[in-house]
Structures are given as C-alpha cells and as structure tokens.
Amino acid sequence: MSEVEESEQVLFQGPMFGRETNLKKNPRLVQAGLIPAKRMISDALSRRAHSIVAEIKGPRLAVRFVVDGIVYPAGTFPGKQGMAVVQTIKLLSGLDVQSRGEPQSGGILGEFNGQEYHLLVDTSPVKGVVERLRIRIEDPKVSFVTPTETDFPGSLKTKLQTMSSPPPGDDALGIILSCGGAESGATSLSLVAMHCMDPYLYSVFNFADVGGKRLVNVAEPDDEPGLDLEIKLDRIIRKEGDAVYLGKFDDPQQVQLLFDYSDRLCFFGEIGVRKPAEAVSQLIDWVGTDKVLSGLKAVISQKLIRRLCDDCKQAFRPRPQLLKQLGLPRETTVLYRAPTPPPDDDLNAPSLEELCAECNGSPYHGRVPAYEMFEMTDEMKEFIVAGGVDAKAIRQQMIREKQLMLQQDALRLVVNGTTSLEEVKRAFTPPRGVQGKRRRVQPQPRRQQ
Ligand SMILES: [Zn+2]
C-alpha cells in the first residue's frame, strides 16, 4: 500500500447501526491491524473509490478499489497482517471477530479531510478464500434522491410529472417503477421518480426502509409495525393521500394488491430485473395483462457512464461518416475523447498523469447516468393485447415507438461532451467472461497530491 501522510488519515468515529465496540479488549489485534487498515481506507478515500474489496488469497491479502465502476488492484498485505486488517475492520464495525463462517454486515463512521463518510462493511466466507471483506464508501451528505440532485433530464421529469401528477383536484394514479442490475442505482432512481411529483401539491407517504436517505416532503405513516398492507393503504386513502413509495416490488401477491389499488393511489418502487421490458413481462406474469395495462405507467432504468475529465478531455471534429454511422445529428461539429498519450519513444514528454492533476491521467472523473424508459402508450397497450408479452418483443416495440433507449441516451452524453464514444462502447461491452471478450486495461488512477 502507498504511504499516506499523517494529516490525510481517516479517523474512525465508532460503529454504525447502534453497535458497540471495545478496542481495548483486543490490544494485540489493534496493534497489528489498525495502522494498515487506516492506511488502506485513507488510500481508497483519496482515490475516490466507492468500494474496497479485500480477500486473503494464499499467503497474502489482495486489495482492490472500485473507482467509477472500474476495479483496480490496490496492493497486498502479507498474510498475517492482512488477517489483522480484516479482523480490525470487523472489530471497528462492532462485528463478531471470532466468527468467520457466517456473513456479517455493519459499518464504521469515518472522517477524512474534514468530511464524514459511511463505511459499510460486509464480510463473507468464500470457498478457497478465508474471508472476503467488502467496504462500500458513502458520502451521507449526497443522497441523490431528487431530480435536482441527480441532474435528471428535464424531458424525463416532465414526462413522469404528467404521468403521476394530474391537475389539482384529480387523483394521482398508477404505478411507476425503476429497475436495473446490481449497483446501477435503481433504488435512488425510484426515489428520483417519486420526487418528480410536486411535493407541495400532493401528499406522498413512504412505506419502505430507505437506508436513512432524507426524503423531501414525504410523510412516514404513524401506523403500528406489522400492520396489514391493505389496512395501511385504506388509511392513506382516508387521509386523502396521493402516492406511496413502497421500495421493492418482489412479492407477486403484494404486487397484485398494489395493482388493485392503482386506481386510487400512485405507487413508486423498484423491481429486481435489469431492463424495463423485462419488468413489464415479469409484471404480466405476476398479475396478468389486464391489470398491467390499466395500472402500469412507466418503468425507468439507468446505466452509469464515466464522465470525461473536463480538465484534459480533447475536442475533435467528427467525420460525417462517423456521425451517420452512429445516428448522431449531422450538425455536430465537436465531440470529445481522452487525451492522446505521449509517444513511447519521447522520454521527455510528460505522462498523462503529470499533465492532469484533476484525474491523474485516468482520464475520467465521476459518473453520469444514461436512461431508458418504458411508457405504457396506447400503441403499446394494443401491442401487448395482441400477444406481445415477452421482454424481447416489448423491447422491439419500444424501439419502434422511439421510446427512450439506453444506448441512444448514452449517445446524448457523447454529443453534449460529457463522455467519449470509447467509454460508451466500453460500458455496453459485456464484462470479460460473459462473451469471452477482454476489456482494455485502463490506466490506474492515483491519489490526489
Ligand atoms: Zn484530467
């Protein structure tokens, strides 16, 4: 692991989730593990990592950082020290240090450069590996739950607003869901969709555990725990509530009930499939065509694409042939790409890393979403009634209707200079192993000086 100055060290401020810990009871472990654990986490924070994965493999603990969705090797610890690092992090999270055979979850409150972080810790036993440690790093101040916080496109906001917010006096009705693969941000996206409703005109209730995220002008029902969902929904209707956020739509029986209520309330939530067309097909399977046609309004998904570093991206004039091939507007005069590395034989030329302090030659900084949205239009209803119920057919119909598709929206980010064609190609190439394709090795970002 690289050395980090003392002033840049993370401060551990205690376990999260009401757990307790006593470092004094394990002085040997703390002595062996605390300093390297601090160094590892400080290094990850200074490189803007959003996850750390550490596994004991053979005689060493191998550490990887995930920055903007890309995995980078981040050094190793000798076995004994590595074990001490993993156990110290468990201790700091208030987890059971003795138990290694069961998965455990907890968290540590951390402070780095005057800013607070949530370090969400998961440990799990893995075959062939003693124990795998995963730390997700969250900035509690950035909750990404409103259209403004996520820079949600105005056109999508207006569409969702029209669907969920009828003229005042009328009832808000129907179901609007998000979906997406693991770590696609589908939960945040469903909250953004909900916040597209005007929070001052409509009364919105939250029924889900949103992991401490601060919702804007959304009420929590003051029901006793364990109350039947039907009774809770009836109470909301009596209170003249308009919409309910429900979290996961994963229980077919409950989903059936929600569709039954979708003529009196508007529902927001998330369904555990990757693509909107798959979500529609799944819902038809669970509750039948008729209910889906009358209750479902939209399903939205997103894919996070890396943002080109503003400080070192290079403009170029695209050839008309390229624009035509990609279906981009003919009048596009400038696109951006990663800076060209200096020639190998020019030993005096500064490296990309030296040229840009902002991204350290990565040359990406942060991520932005591209979107896909299924809309239940009249044509779509006719198509489904005529038997178009499988995901592939629904997706084809979305394309025919020119509904917003992920790859097309990703090209919007290329045209407006946010990202590069190369990054879009990378993001849509299945990871190695899925089709045997190898991903290009990316330069590894270094921590900020
Ligand atoms: Zn840069």
Residues whose N, C-alpha, C, O or C-beta is under 5 A from the ligand:
A	BS01	ZN	C309 D311 C312 C356 E358 C359 P363
